[in-house]
Amino acid sequence: MSDTRFRAKDKATETRLTRRRFVPVLALLGLTGCVAPGEGNFIRPPTPAEVEQYNAMVQPEKRIVCRTEVPVGSNIPVRKCRLAVDIDETSNFHREQLRRALR
């Protein structure tokens, strides 16, 4: 009978220790699920093969261009994919703004 008591006590201790180990892990998992509004864009960018396949099927103005950019304030590069038309429009807008500022 003494063996069963020790086993039960060991099981209770084991359960308690297991719970203590999982609480921080669960807290971390819970925090990663919380995202500020507007920051929930965690869709993975398409692979180069997917981009190539997509671009082969669509018209030139709907083609996607992917490139690696380093955001301001970070050293971690991020792969961004955009429509080629949007990149051209943004470039033209910034050129025009620069021309206006330098006049």
Secondary structure, 3 states (H helix, E strand, C coil): CHHHHHHHHHHHHHHHHHHHHHHHHHHHHHHHHCCCCCCCCCCCCCCHHHHHHHHHHCCHHHCEEEEEECCCCCCCCEEEEEEHHHHHHHHHHHHHHHHHHHC
